[in-house]
Amino acid sequence: METTDKSQSESATVLEGPDEEATAPDEAGGGAAPEEERPAPARPRRRVPLDGFLAAPFPWYALDEAYTGPRRLHHIGQDADGSVQHGSLGHGDEPVVRADLGDADGPRERFAVVVTVGDSPVRRTADGTGVLEATSEASAAWLAGQGLLAVTWPAQMDHTLRDDWLEQQTETAWALADDLQGPAWSTLMLPVDGVSTPFHYRESEFGWVLAGSTPGGVHLGAYGRGLSAYGLGFAVVKDVAAYADQG
């Protein structure tokens, strides 16, 4: 199995987040990416402000109550006009780029990050010069795929090679997200609020990525390493402020 990620990037701003998830992509199907360029991922930061999560016009999703490990605010992204477009909640270890710590051969983290993407229709860019496509499962797939890449550094790879590798893998992830029905993805059924729901799923030596949608129209992505995706379930977060207390 492999991964696929795609979604259009709108001029979203990463407020703060532990990982380098890309800014909000929105795209419904295949085809050329929107005219705005994909934003470069932000560097990791340890703390994520709660305000953006509280201001989001859509519900947040996370692993359900079957998961009893640590949880935290992970990343928040907003549009050029300040509206929250997507964000993610972390579970388990806080993922790090091992090579940055001089510990590329260290033990693998056990983590899962759940990405929530608000349902947005086709709309004009903030400056009125372009059009942003509607968000979709592909948007969630792209954000999840980019999030996993951001915390992946193959062993014995120096900085220069890693930059080239990351650029190549990012292009691949973008293309994969444009083809969720392609052979790189398989179908995985997982519970969302207790209802069995189909997800597009791929995995590699670096971890796994999945993407799907909730009955309410919110799009979900997730990525992880060390924790199997097969036993996971998702649920609406009742009190996102509690994640700030745990982070």
ZADRENZA-81790 format. One record per residue (C-alpha): residue number from 1; residue in one letter; y, x, z. Coordinates in nm, 2 decimals, decimal comma. Example, Ala and Ser with C-alpha at 12.3 -4.5 7.8 and 13.67 -1.06 7.14 Angstrom:
# residues 2
@pos 1; code A; north -0,45; east 1,23; up 0,78 .
@pos 2; code S; north -0,11; east 1,37; up 0,71 .
# end
This chain:
# residues 247
@pos 1; code M; north 0,00; east 0,00; up 0,00 .
@pos 2; code E; north 0,35; east 0,11; up -0,06 .
@pos 3; code T; north 0,70; east 0,00; up 0,02 .
@pos 4; code T; north 0,97; east -0,17; up -0,16 .
@pos 5; code D; north 1,33; east -0,23; up -0,07 .
@pos 6; code K; north 1,62; east -0,37; up -0,24 .
@pos 7; code S; north 1,93; east -0,56; up -0,19 .
@pos 8; code Q; north 2,28; east -0,55; up -0,30 .
@pos 9; code S; north 2,53; east -0,36; up -0,11 .
@pos 10; code E; north 2,85; east -0,53; up -0,02 .
@pos 11; code S; north 3,13; east -0,33; up 0,12 .
@pos 12; code A; north 2,99; east -0,37; up 0,46 .
@pos 13; code T; north 3,09; east -0,15; up 0,75 .
@pos 14; code V; north 2,84; east -0,01; up 1,00 .
@pos 15; code L; north 2,99; east -0,05; up 1,34 .
@pos 16; code E; north 2,75; east 0,16; up 1,54 .
@pos 17; code G; north 2,38; east 0,20; up 1,54 .
@pos 18; code P; north 2,12; east 0,44; up 1,65 .
@pos 19; code D; north 1,97; east 0,47; up 1,30 .
@pos 20; code E; north 2,11; east 0,51; up 0,96 .
@pos 21; code E; north 2,05; east 0,16; up 0,82 .
@pos 22; code A; north 2,24; east 0,10; up 0,50 .
@pos 23; code T; north 2,51; east -0,16; up 0,49 .
@pos 24; code A; north 2,44; east -0,51; up 0,40 .
@pos 25; code P; north 2,27; east -0,56; up 0,07 .
@pos 26; code D; north 2,25; east -0,89; up -0,10 .
@pos 27; code E; north 2,05; east -0,95; up -0,40 .
@pos 28; code A; north 1,82; east -1,23; up -0,50 .
@pos 29; code G; north 1,60; east -1,08; up -0,77 .
@pos 30; code G; north 1,56; east -0,79; up -0,99 .
@pos 31; code G; north 1,82; east -0,66; up -1,22 .
@pos 32; code A; north 2,11; east -0,42; up -1,19 .
@pos 33; code A; north 2,27; east -0,35; up -0,86 .
@pos 34; code P; north 2,61; east -0,50; up -0,80 .
@pos 35; code E; north 2,91; east -0,30; up -0,91 .
@pos 36; code E; north 2,99; east -0,17; up -0,57 .
@pos 37; code E; north 2,80; east 0,15; up -0,49 .
@pos 38; code R; north 2,54; east 0,17; up -0,22 .
@pos 39; code P; north 2,71; east 0,30; up 0,09 .
@pos 40; code A; north 2,59; east 0,63; up 0,24 .
@pos 41; code P; north 2,40; east 0,57; up 0,57 .
@pos 42; code A; north 2,59; east 0,64; up 0,89 .
@pos 43; code R; north 2,48; east 0,91; up 1,12 .
@pos 44; code P; north 2,29; east 0,79; up 1,43 .
@pos 45; code R; north 2,47; east 0,70; up 1,75 .
@pos 46; code R; north 2,32; east 0,61; up 2,08 .
@pos 47; code R; north 2,52; east 0,30; up 2,17 .
@pos 48; code V; north 2,57; east -0,01; up 1,98 .
@pos 49; code P; north 2,85; east -0,26; up 2,08 .
@pos 50; code L; north 2,74; east -0,61; up 2,18 .
@pos 51; code D; north 3,04; east -0,78; up 2,04 .
@pos 52; code G; north 2,91; east -0,79; up 1,68 .
@pos 53; code F; north 2,58; east -0,94; up 1,78 .
@pos 54; code L; north 2,76; east -1,22; up 1,98 .
@pos 55; code A; north 2,99; east -1,29; up 1,68 .
@pos 56; code A; north 2,72; east -1,33; up 1,42 .
@pos 57; code P; north 2,70; east -1,68; up 1,26 .
@pos 58; code F; north 2,32; east -1,66; up 1,23 .
@pos 59; code P; north 2,04; east -1,63; up 1,49 .
@pos 60; code W; north 1,89; east -1,29; up 1,57 .
@pos 61; code Y; north 1,52; east -1,23; up 1,55 .
@pos 62; code A; north 1,31; east -0,98; up 1,74 .
@pos 63; code L; north 0,94; east -0,92; up 1,83 .
@pos 64; code D; north 0,81; east -1,22; up 2,02 .
@pos 65; code E; north 0,70; east -1,23; up 2,39 .
@pos 66; code A; north 0,37; east -1,07; up 2,31 .
@pos 67; code Y; north 0,55; east -0,74; up 2,29 .
@pos 68; code T; north 0,63; east -0,63; up 2,65 .
@pos 69; code G; north 0,78; east -0,29; up 2,59 .
@pos 70; code P; north 1,15; east -0,18; up 2,59 .
@pos 71; code R; north 1,41; east -0,35; up 2,37 .
@pos 72; code R; north 1,76; east -0,25; up 2,26 .
@pos 73; code L; north 2,05; east -0,32; up 2,03 .
@pos 74; code H; north 2,00; east -0,10; up 1,73 .
@pos 75; code H; north 2,25; east -0,15; up 1,45 .
@pos 76; code I; north 2,52; east -0,39; up 1,34 .
@pos 77; code G; north 2,68; east -0,42; up 0,99 .
@pos 78; code Q; north 2,98; east -0,63; up 0,88 .
@pos 79; code D; north 3,16; east -0,72; up 0,56 .
@pos 80; code A; north 3,50; east -0,59; up 0,46 .
@pos 81; code D; north 3,66; east -0,90; up 0,61 .
@pos 82; code G; north 3,50; east -0,83; up 0,95 .
@pos 83; code S; north 3,22; east -1,09; up 0,93 .
@pos 84; code V; north 2,88; east -0,98; up 1,05 .
@pos 85; code Q; north 2,63; east -0,97; up 0,77 .
@pos 86; code H; north 2,32; east -0,81; up 0,92 .
@pos 87; code G; north 2,19; east -0,62; up 1,22 .
@pos 88; code S; north 1,88; east -0,50; up 1,39 .
@pos 89; code L; north 1,71; east -0,49; up 1,73 .
@pos 90; code G; north 1,49; east -0,20; up 1,84 .
@pos 91; code H; north 1,16; east -0,20; up 2,02 .
@pos 92; code G; north 0,97; east 0,08; up 2,18 .
@pos 93; code D; north 1,08; east 0,44; up 2,15 .
@pos 94; code E; north 1,42; east 0,51; up 2,00 .
@pos 95; code P; north 1,35; east 0,67; up 1,66 .
@pos 96; code V; north 1,49; east 1,01; up 1,60 .
@pos 97; code V; north 1,49; east 1,26; up 1,31 .
@pos 98; code R; north 1,24; east 1,51; up 1,45 .
@pos 99; code A; north 1,36; east 1,80; up 1,24 .
@pos 100; code D; north 1,71; east 1,77; up 1,39 .
@pos 101; code L; north 1,56; east 1,84; up 1,73 .
@pos 102; code G; north 1,36; east 2,14; up 1,61 .
@pos 103; code D; north 1,04; east 1,94; up 1,68 .
@pos 104; code A; north 0,90; east 1,83; up 1,35 .
@pos 105; code D; north 0,55; east 1,87; up 1,47 .
@pos 106; code G; north 0,61; east 1,68; up 1,80 .
@pos 107; code P; north 0,43; east 1,35; up 1,89 .
@pos 108; code R; north 0,52; east 1,05; up 1,67 .
@pos 109; code E; north 0,73; east 0,78; up 1,82 .
@pos 110; code R; north 0,60; east 0,43; up 1,87 .
@pos 111; code F; north 0,87; east 0,19; up 1,75 .
@pos 112; code A; north 0,94; east -0,12; up 1,55 .
@pos 113; code V; north 1,29; east -0,23; up 1,44 .
@pos 114; code V; north 1,35; east -0,59; up 1,33 .
@pos 115; code V; north 1,63; east -0,65; up 1,08 .
@pos 116; code T; north 1,80; east -0,99; up 1,06 .
@pos 117; code V; north 2,01; east -1,07; up 0,74 .
@pos 118; code G; north 2,23; east -1,38; up 0,74 .
@pos 119; code D; north 2,18; east -1,63; up 0,45 .
@pos 120; code S; north 2,49; east -1,57; up 0,23 .
@pos 121; code P; north 2,55; east -1,74; up -0,11 .
@pos 122; code V; north 2,70; east -1,57; up -0,42 .
@pos 123; code R; north 3,05; east -1,48; up -0,33 .
@pos 124; code R; north 3,35; east -1,27; up -0,44 .
@pos 125; code T; north 3,42; east -0,93; up -0,29 .
@pos 126; code A; north 3,69; east -0,90; up -0,03 .
@pos 127; code D; north 3,93; east -0,76; up -0,28 .
@pos 128; code G; north 3,85; east -1,03; up -0,54 .
@pos 129; code T; north 3,75; east -0,78; up -0,81 .
@pos 130; code G; north 3,37; east -0,84; up -0,81 .
@pos 131; code V; north 3,09; east -1,08; up -0,72 .
@pos 132; code L; north 2,82; east -1,03; up -0,45 .
@pos 133; code E; north 2,49; east -1,18; up -0,51 .
@pos 134; code A; north 2,32; east -1,41; up -0,25 .
@pos 135; code T; north 2,12; east -1,24; up 0,02 .
@pos 136; code S; north 1,74; east -1,27; up 0,00 .
@pos 137; code E; north 1,42; east -1,12; up 0,12 .
@pos 138; code A; north 1,50; east -0,82; up -0,10 .
@pos 139; code S; north 1,81; east -0,76; up 0,10 .
@pos 140; code A; north 1,60; east -0,74; up 0,41 .
@pos 141; code A; north 1,35; east -0,52; up 0,23 .
@pos 142; code W; north 1,62; east -0,27; up 0,13 .
@pos 143; code L; north 1,77; east -0,25; up 0,47 .
@pos 144; code A; north 1,43; east -0,20; up 0,64 .
@pos 145; code G; north 1,32; east 0,06; up 0,38 .
@pos 146; code Q; north 1,65; east 0,26; up 0,42 .
@pos 147; code G; north 1,62; east 0,23; up 0,80 .
@pos 148; code L; north 1,28; east 0,40; up 0,79 .
@pos 149; code L; north 1,39; east 0,67; up 0,56 .
@pos 150; code A; north 1,69; east 0,75; up 0,78 .
@pos 151; code V; north 1,46; east 0,86; up 1,06 .
@pos 152; code T; north 1,20; east 1,03; up 0,85 .
@pos 153; code W; north 1,20; east 1,41; up 0,79 .
@pos 154; code P; north 0,87; east 1,55; up 0,64 .
@pos 155; code A; north 0,74; east 1,85; up 0,83 .
@pos 156; code Q; north 0,82; east 2,20; up 0,70 .
@pos 157; code M; north 1,11; east 2,06; up 0,49 .
@pos 158; code D; north 1,44; east 2,24; up 0,52 .
@pos 159; code H; north 1,78; east 2,07; up 0,51 .
@pos 160; code T; north 1,85; east 2,12; up 0,15 .
@pos 161; code L; north 1,52; east 1,99; up 0,03 .
@pos 162; code R; north 1,54; east 1,70; up 0,27 .
@pos 163; code D; north 1,87; east 1,59; up 0,12 .
@pos 164; code D; north 1,72; east 1,59; up -0,22 .
@pos 165; code W; north 1,41; east 1,41; up -0,09 .
@pos 166; code L; north 1,61; east 1,15; up 0,08 .
@pos 167; code E; north 1,82; east 1,08; up -0,23 .
@pos 168; code Q; north 1,50; east 1,04; up -0,44 .
@pos 169; code Q; north 1,33; east 0,82; up -0,18 .
@pos 170; code T; north 1,64; east 0,60; up -0,15 .
@pos 171; code E; north 1,64; east 0,54; up -0,52 .
@pos 172; code T; north 1,28; east 0,45; up -0,50 .
@pos 173; code A; north 1,33; east 0,22; up -0,21 .
@pos 174; code W; north 1,61; east 0,04; up -0,40 .
@pos 175; code A; north 1,39; east -0,01; up -0,70 .
@pos 176; code L; north 1,10; east -0,13; up -0,49 .
@pos 177; code A; north 1,31; east -0,39; up -0,32 .
@pos 178; code D; north 1,39; east -0,53; up -0,66 .
@pos 179; code D; north 1,02; east -0,59; up -0,73 .
@pos 180; code L; north 0,88; east -0,76; up -0,42 .
@pos 181; code Q; north 0,61; east -0,92; up -0,64 .
@pos 182; code G; north 0,50; east -0,58; up -0,77 .
@pos 183; code P; north 0,18; east -0,38; up -0,69 .
@pos 184; code A; north 0,36; east -0,17; up -0,43 .
@pos 185; code W; north 0,36; east -0,47; up -0,19 .
@pos 186; code S; north 0,08; east -0,67; up -0,03 .
@pos 187; code T; north 0,11; east -1,00; up 0,16 .
@pos 188; code L; north 0,08; east -1,00; up 0,54 .
@pos 189; code M; north 0,08; east -1,33; up 0,73 .
@pos 190; code L; north 0,26; east -1,30; up 1,07 .
@pos 191; code P; north 0,39; east -1,57; up 1,31 .
@pos 192; code V; north 0,76; east -1,65; up 1,31 .
@pos 193; code D; north 0,85; east -1,88; up 1,60 .
@pos 194; code G; north 0,48; east -1,96; up 1,62 .
@pos 195; code V; north 0,44; east -2,05; up 1,25 .
@pos 196; code S; north 0,23; east -1,83; up 1,02 .
@pos 197; code T; north 0,47; east -1,69; up 0,76 .
@pos 198; code P; north 0,41; east -1,47; up 0,46 .
@pos 199; code F; north 0,57; east -1,12; up 0,44 .
@pos 200; code H; north 0,59; east -0,86; up 0,17 .
@pos 201; code Y; north 0,43; east -0,55; up 0,33 .
@pos 202; code R; north 0,40; east -0,18; up 0,24 .
@pos 203; code E; north 0,30; east 0,13; up 0,43 .
@pos 204; code S; north 0,30; east 0,51; up 0,37 .
@pos 205; code E; north 0,24; east 0,83; up 0,57 .
@pos 206; code F; north 0,59; east 0,78; up 0,72 .
@pos 207; code G; north 0,55; east 0,43; up 0,85 .
@pos 208; code W; north 0,56; east 0,07; up 0,73 .
@pos 209; code V; north 0,81; east -0,18; up 0,60 .
@pos 210; code L; north 0,80; east -0,56; up 0,57 .
@pos 211; code A; north 1,03; east -0,84; up 0,46 .
@pos 212; code G; north 1,03; east -1,22; up 0,45 .
@pos 213; code S; north 1,23; east -1,53; up 0,53 .
@pos 214; code T; north 1,24; east -1,78; up 0,81 .
@pos 215; code P; north 1,22; east -2,16; up 0,75 .
@pos 216; code G; north 1,58; east -2,17; up 0,85 .
@pos 217; code G; north 1,69; east -1,94; up 0,57 .
@pos 218; code V; north 1,75; east -1,62; up 0,77 .
@pos 219; code H; north 1,59; east -1,32; up 0,61 .
@pos 220; code L; north 1,38; east -1,08; up 0,81 .
@pos 221; code G; north 1,29; east -0,72; up 0,76 .
@pos 222; code A; north 1,11; east -0,48; up 0,99 .
@pos 223; code Y; north 1,00; east -0,12; up 0,99 .
@pos 224; code G; north 0,81; east 0,10; up 1,23 .
@pos 225; code R; north 0,59; east 0,39; up 1,30 .
@pos 226; code G; north 0,32; east 0,43; up 1,56 .
@pos 227; code L; north 0,29; east 0,06; up 1,62 .
@pos 228; code S; north 0,07; east -0,15; up 1,39 .
@pos 229; code A; north 0,25; east -0,42; up 1,20 .
@pos 230; code Y; north -0,07; east -0,63; up 1,19 .
@pos 231; code G; north -0,04; east -0,76; up 1,54 .
@pos 232; code L; north 0,33; east -0,84; up 1,55 .
@pos 233; code G; north 0,51; east -1,17; up 1,57 .
@pos 234; code F; north 0,87; east -1,27; up 1,55 .
@pos 235; code A; north 1,09; east -1,51; up 1,74 .
@pos 236; code V; north 1,45; east -1,62; up 1,78 .
@pos 237; code V; north 1,63; east -1,42; up 2,04 .
@pos 238; code K; north 1,75; east -1,65; up 2,32 .
@pos 239; code D; north 1,99; east -1,41; up 2,48 .
@pos 240; code V; north 2,09; east -1,11; up 2,27 .
@pos 241; code A; north 2,31; east -0,98; up 2,56 .
@pos 242; code A; north 1,99; east -0,89; up 2,75 .
@pos 243; code Y; north 1,92; east -0,63; up 2,48 .
@pos 244; code A; north 2,24; east -0,45; up 2,58 .
@pos 245; code D; north 2,12; east -0,44; up 2,94 .
@pos 246; code Q; north 1,80; east -0,28; up 2,83 .
@pos 247; code G; north 1,94; east -0,03; up 2,58 .
# end
